[in-house]
């Protein structure tokens, strides 16, 4: 792979044929190798112990409909996965979404953070992807682009006991385990296990007193852009509040916080 | 309730025309109705079938027993890494004193292999099909004679030749929704070591017969015989050369200082091998826990080695396994243990096990037992009288 210096503006990130307006992206893979030494200490060879695996992590703004394939709780196995894509002319063919998270802060645009597990070798697009029309046509953020924003996005649900929310965050993650069969190098299936949704909310209070069994709560985040009349997307969490905290700092004000967690079932296959 | 569906813990539907079937669907087939006319299956055609192809709508042309049908009754599930194969030779051990002993195989198919198959993290649908097929194997057979037929399965490489296997148990762990771990052990007790070509590693997975002019590389396996070879020197050979070499008469198995070996275990040993010696002696027990130790003849400390050949490539693993198969769990071979035990000794390997960790990553654990007398080069005369079947002779 040739050394290249591609400017950020030209480093196109595409996943599932969708152009992503990312402000940061990293892609990398690694081979899992096990050195095999003989009785004299000489290395006989390096044996592969697992598929080539890597991660594509990126942060991006939500500038339109949220891409469902980036949501670990909606991208059910075998629907849309494996995801293919490229970053700066480097291409991957087997991507599986692992996590999504974002913070909603006052007066701040919402930045989504995504992680996608990648299996198999990376390949190089011809001409580093120069011929990709999406790259040629990609404008710098246009002035009228709508971006999910903390100004109007809100948290719905009254189970929390917090009336004035200052900020909140959302995270959905899953364990993705490859299933590789003999004699293959690539997984024919990547399971989705232990799917968890976690949220934290900060506000003027920490809500109801925490019980030993936790407090049940169901909330939904409505993501809006600054001017839009309808939500760009929603993220829900129906689980147990398991942590309360209250803090005060000189020059500040008392701020409460709580954490909410849900073990999420992405759906059982029909048999 | 489906008539004649056998005794299974998993219910399945009957095959019908016009249904959409996809991978891992299971049906019971006893015929079909097509436009009001009944098409009954023969007894041999009836039974459970498993869908192996791309999703399609069933029609009269792709019924389970039809030619090139996507349905099968064979075990077609792909094994996961972590699966293993264990070999053991059943023998009578004759001890003659002074460390002399012999292994007498209990039969000509005394070397047995057990295939431990893991189907890890399978979907509910695949798990259902796999468990059903395994369960149903106990129901098949030429009734009412009593016996039942096994499961036809082509194991993973390098054992990829179809055999009829039997299982004795099934384990299914429901790890997570839509994530199941299934394991079983396949047995085939009918393979005979009298078959010079195939055992579980088929002839097609070797380089075949040695040929002048052919390029050979390390760990290649050939069968050499012909006018240049005696009864003793003909047989299976393994190439130890590091570089790929074109075969000629001067560097073939029959040549002096050849890089081909027949009865020498030349494979590298990993570090970490342990030597545990327990020399033989008599211990006389007198009152008050007073002992007298008495010498027990010669050959007192024959080596008994258990070690693992780790992280071997698929090619080297095949060569090791073929070498061990062809020594049948009872035939001697030469092996030089690492220093300070580095003398040329003879061993037998009655047990070994092969685990497939990943592609090109195999572990082979072996049990080597030293023998006091080297009879590898001893000429064996075949004195049995072979007669021609009178029926054949008269034809």
Interface residues (C-beta under 8 A of the other chain):
Chain A: X34 X36 X37 X38 X39 X40 X41 X44 X45 X47 X48 X49 X50 X77 X177 X179 X180 X181 X182 X183 X184 X185 X188 X189 X191 X193 X194 X265 X266 X267 X268 X269 X270 X271
Chain B: X78 X79 X80 X81 X83 X120 X121 X122 X123 X124 X125 X128 X156 X157 X175 X176 X177 X178 X179 X268 X269 X270 X271 X273 X310 X311 X312 X313 X314 X338 X356 X357 X358 X359 X360 X361
